[in-house]
Amino acid sequence: MQTSSDPSSDPMQTSSDQQPAGAPAGQTGARIPSHAVVLGGGIAGLLAARVLRDHFERVTLVERDDLPPGDVPRRGVPQGQHAHGLLAGGARVLERLFPGLRDELVADGALLHDVVGDGRFYGLGGYQVRYDSGLRGVFLTRPMLEGHLRRRLLTLPGIVPLLGHRAESLIALNGVDGKRAGGVVVRRGGVSREVRADLVVDATGRGSRAPAWLEALGYARPEEETIAIGVGYTTRRYRRRATDLDGDALVLTHAQPPHGLRAGFAFPVENDEWIVTLTGWLNDHAPTDEAGFRAYARSLAAPDIAGLIEHAEPLDAGAVYKFPTSIRRRFERLKRLPDGYLTIGDALCSFNPVYGQGMTAAAMEADALDATLRAAGGRRRGLAARYYRRVSRVVDGPWDLSAGADFAFPGTAGPKAPGTDAINWYVGHLRRATAYDATVTQAFVEVGNLLRPPAALFAPSILLRVLRAARARRRDERRLGGATPAPAAGRAAHPATGGGSMA
Ligand SMILES: Cc1cc2nc3c(=O)[nH]c(=O)nc-3n(C[C@H](O)[C@H](O)[C@H](O)COP(=O)(O)OP(=O)(O)OC[C@H]3O[C@@H](n4cnc5c(N)ncnc54)[C@H](O)[C@@H]3O)c2cc1C
C-alpha cells in the first residue's frame, strides 16, 4: 500500500476547518468538502474508515506499521498470531459494509462451517448437543481477514492510506465550548507533520493515548473499568489432514469454573492448517514448547485437542500473548467532551479475547458511528456525546457477558455488577443444559454470537427447559454413578425447523 501521490488526495492537505463534520451521505452525490482521519489500520480502524467514507469527502487512514506484503502477522497487531473467531453478529455487519466478502474469503481459502453442527464443543461437564444450526462461521487467520478488508477499503474512492506514520498528538483548536481536535500530528522517522481534519477517530487499540490526549485538550480523563483476569494465550499451528478428528472441523473445550482454569480451541484456517490456542485464566498459562503444549492440552476437560495434536506436524515455534485485564473506558460518563475526536474498537473497550467478541464489537461500534453521523445530519457540535451515548449501549451487551462470565472464577478482581453471582449460577445451569437441549443451545449460541441480547437467555421458555435438563442430568448422573455422559452420537434436529437450516 503506497501513500497516494495524487495532490487531490494528499493526506497532508489542510482540511476546510469551517466545514461541518458530517456531510450528507455519499450516495446523495453532493458531499460538502470534508476530511476525516482514522488512527490505526486494525479491524476497528478499517471499519471506521469504511463507514466515514459515506459521510466525508476524504478519509485518511494513519497506520504506524509499514504493512508487510502478504497476509502475515505484523508488529502493530501481535494478537494476529492467535486464533481469531469471527462471531456471526460481526460477520453480518462486515458483509453489509463489504458485500460479497464472505464468498471472496472462501474463494481464497477460508473455511465455512456450521458453528454448532461441525464441532466438538465441550461445555460445563459435557458435550454440547450437535445439530445444523444454520449459523455458518468463516474460519481463517486474522491477517487474512485484515488483508481482505484493507484491500476492499482501499479500492473505494476518497480513502487515503498514510502508512508508516505514528499519530503523536491531537491538534488543539479553539472551538465554541472549549478546545476541539482539529486533526493530528503524525511522525515518521524524525519528522513530525500536521494532518488537519474535521474529525479524528482513534482506533489505535488497547494502548490508545486517548485519556492523555483528552487531558492535553483540557478535558477530564474517562473512568477506566478494569477486570483482572490474568489470561494467557499460547498458540501453535499444525498441518491439517482430512482424517483429523474423523472429519470434524472445530474444537472448543471450555474452562470449568470455579477451579478449572484451562481452555482450548482448534480452528481450521487457510492453507490446510490448524490454529490451536490453549488459554488459561489467573496466570495458569500453557508453555510454547511442543512437549509442554501437549501436556497442557492433556490437562483440559476433554481429550479432543490433545488427541488432535498428538500426531500432527507442528508448523511453527508457537506464540504467546498475555492479557492481564479487560478494560472499558467510560467516555459516555464524561460531562464535557471535545468536538472532533472519537474512539472506537479496543481503544474504547478491550474485552477478554476468550469470548471472541473484539472484532464483532468493533463492527457494531462502526455501525453506531454511522448511525450517529446520519442522525447528526452535518451538525458537529455535541457529536461526541451523542456517539458515546449510542455506542455505550452497544458495548453493554458483550461487556456484561464477558465480565460476568469471568467472575465465575473466584480469583477475578474488579467492579462486579450487582446480581452477577446469581446470574452466573443460572448461566452455569443453562450451559450444562446445552448437553441436553437444542433450543437452549441455539439461544446460548445466538447470544454468544452477539445476534441476540443476553436477556434472551432468561425467557420463561428457556428457563423451563433449563430446569428440565437439570432433572435429566441428575437422572443420568445417578445412572452413570457420577461419570459424565458421553457425547451424543449423530445430530439432533434443529430446534426451530426440526432439521433444516436457518441460513
Ligand atoms: C490474543 C487475542 C486473541 C483475540 N481473539 C479474538 C477473536 O477470536 N475474535 C475477535 O473478534 N477478537 C479477538 N481479539 C480482539 C481483536 O483482536 C480486537 O478486539 C479487534 O481486532 C479490534 O482491535 P482494534 O482494531 O481496535 O485494535 P488493534 O487490532 O490493536 O489495532 C490497532 C492498530 O493501530 C495501530 N496503531 C497503534 N498506535 C498507533 C499510533 N500511535 N499511530 C498509528 N497507528 C497506531 C496498530 O499498529 C494497529 O494496526 C483477540 C485479541 C487478543 C489480544
The ligand as an SDF file (V2000), in Angstrom:
LIG
                    3D

 53 58  0  0  0  0  0  0  0  0999 V2000
   -4.8340  -12.8670   21.9860 C   0  0  0  0  0  0  0  0  0  0  0  0
   -6.0600  -12.2360   21.3870 C   0  0  0  0  0  0  0  0  0  0  0  0
   -6.9870  -13.0110   20.7200 C   0  0  0  0  0  0  0  0  0  0  0  0
   -8.1210  -12.4280   20.1910 C   0  0  0  0  0  0  0  0  0  0  0  0
   -9.0700  -13.2150   19.5920 N   0  0  0  0  0  0  0  0  0  0  0  0
  -10.1770  -12.6490   19.0900 C   0  0  0  0  0  0  0  0  0  0  0  0
  -11.1820  -13.4350   18.4710 C   0  0  0  0  0  0  0  0  0  0  0  0
  -11.1180  -14.6660   18.4510 O   0  0  0  0  0  0  0  0  0  0  0  0
  -12.2610  -12.8040   17.9290 N   0  0  0  0  0  0  0  0  0  0  0  0
  -12.3990  -11.4360   17.9770 C   0  0  0  0  0  0  0  0  0  0  0  0
  -13.3880  -10.9070   17.4670 O   0  0  0  0  0  0  0  0  0  0  0  0
  -11.4770  -10.6730   18.5790 N   0  0  0  0  0  0  0  0  0  0  0  0
  -10.3820  -11.2330   19.1270 C   0  0  0  0  0  0  0  0  0  0  0  0
   -9.4490  -10.4440   19.7260 N   0  0  0  0  0  0  0  0  0  0  0  0
   -9.6710   -8.9860   19.7970 C   0  0  0  0  0  0  0  0  0  0  0  0
   -9.3540   -8.3060   18.4820 C   0  0  0  0  0  0  0  0  0  0  0  0
   -8.0150   -8.5520   18.1090 O   0  0  0  0  0  0  0  0  0  0  0  0
   -9.6080   -6.7910   18.5970 C   0  0  0  0  0  0  0  0  0  0  0  0
  -10.6070   -6.5140   19.5010 O   0  0  0  0  0  0  0  0  0  0  0  0
  -10.0600   -6.2170   17.2870 C   0  0  0  0  0  0  0  0  0  0  0  0
   -9.1470   -6.5480   16.2980 O   0  0  0  0  0  0  0  0  0  0  0  0
  -10.2110   -4.6890   17.3110 C   0  0  0  0  0  0  0  0  0  0  0  0
   -8.9730   -4.1360   17.6040 O   0  0  0  0  0  0  0  0  0  0  0  0
   -8.5910   -2.6710   17.1760 P   0  0  0  0  0  0  0  0  0  0  0  0
   -8.6160   -2.5320   15.6950 O   0  0  0  0  0  0  0  0  0  0  0  0
   -9.3620   -1.7240   17.9860 O   0  0  0  0  0  0  0  0  0  0  0  0
   -7.0820   -2.5970   17.7040 O   0  0  0  0  0  0  0  0  0  0  0  0
   -5.8020   -3.3550   17.1540 P   0  0  0  0  0  0  0  0  0  0  0  0
   -6.1420   -4.6040   16.4780 O   0  0  0  0  0  0  0  0  0  0  0  0
   -4.8570   -3.4050   18.3070 O   0  0  0  0  0  0  0  0  0  0  0  0
   -5.2330   -2.3650   16.0440 O   0  0  0  0  0  0  0  0  0  0  0  0
   -4.6660   -1.1130   16.3810 C   0  0  0  0  0  0  0  0  0  0  0  0
   -3.9300   -0.5770   15.1630 C   0  0  0  0  0  0  0  0  0  0  0  0
   -3.4770    0.7460   15.4540 O   0  0  0  0  0  0  0  0  0  0  0  0
   -2.1140    0.8820   15.0840 C   0  0  0  0  0  0  0  0  0  0  0  0
   -1.5490    1.9210   15.9520 N   0  0  0  0  0  0  0  0  0  0  0  0
   -1.3690    1.8600   17.2950 C   0  0  0  0  0  0  0  0  0  0  0  0
   -0.8810    3.0270   17.7580 N   0  0  0  0  0  0  0  0  0  0  0  0
   -0.7790    3.8460   16.6850 C   0  0  0  0  0  0  0  0  0  0  0  0
   -0.3680    5.2030   16.5220 C   0  0  0  0  0  0  0  0  0  0  0  0
    0.0290    5.9450   17.5620 N   0  0  0  0  0  0  0  0  0  0  0  0
   -0.3860    5.7320   15.2830 N   0  0  0  0  0  0  0  0  0  0  0  0
   -0.8030    4.9880   14.2010 C   0  0  0  0  0  0  0  0  0  0  0  0
   -1.1940    3.7060   14.3030 N   0  0  0  0  0  0  0  0  0  0  0  0
   -1.2020    3.1470   15.5260 C   0  0  0  0  0  0  0  0  0  0  0  0
   -1.5340   -0.5260   15.2790 C   0  0  0  0  0  0  0  0  0  0  0  0
   -0.3550   -0.7130   14.5350 O   0  0  0  0  0  0  0  0  0  0  0  0
   -2.6960   -1.3900   14.8060 C   0  0  0  0  0  0  0  0  0  0  0  0
   -2.6680   -1.5590   13.4160 O   0  0  0  0  0  0  0  0  0  0  0  0
   -8.3120  -11.0140   20.2910 C   0  0  0  0  0  0  0  0  0  0  0  0
   -7.3760  -10.2400   20.9640 C   0  0  0  0  0  0  0  0  0  0  0  0
   -6.2780  -10.8390   21.5240 C   0  0  0  0  0  0  0  0  0  0  0  0
   -5.3190   -9.9810   22.2920 C   0  0  0  0  0  0  0  0  0  0  0  0
  1  2  1  0
  2  3  1  0
  2 52  2  0
  3  4  2  0
  4  5  1  0
  4 50  1  0
  5  6  2  0
  6  7  1  0
  6 13  1  0
  7  8  2  0
  7  9  1  0
  9 10  1  0
 10 11  2  0
 10 12  1  0
 12 13  2  0
 13 14  1  0
 14 15  1  0
 14 50  1  0
 15 16  1  0
 16 17  1  0
 16 18  1  0
 18 19  1  0
 18 20  1  0
 20 21  1  0
 20 22  1  0
 22 23  1  0
 23 24  1  0
 24 25  2  0
 24 26  1  0
 24 27  1  0
 27 28  1  0
 28 29  2  0
 28 30  1  0
 28 31  1  0
 31 32  1  0
 32 33  1  0
 33 34  1  0
 33 48  1  0
 34 35  1  0
 35 36  1  0
 35 46  1  0
 36 37  1  0
 36 45  1  0
 37 38  2  0
 38 39  1  0
 39 40  1  0
 39 45  2  0
 40 41  1  0
 40 42  2  0
 42 43  1  0
 43 44  2  0
 44 45  1  0
 46 47  1  0
 46 48  1  0
 48 49  1  0
 50 51  2  0
 51 52  1  0
 52 53  1  0
M  END
$$$$
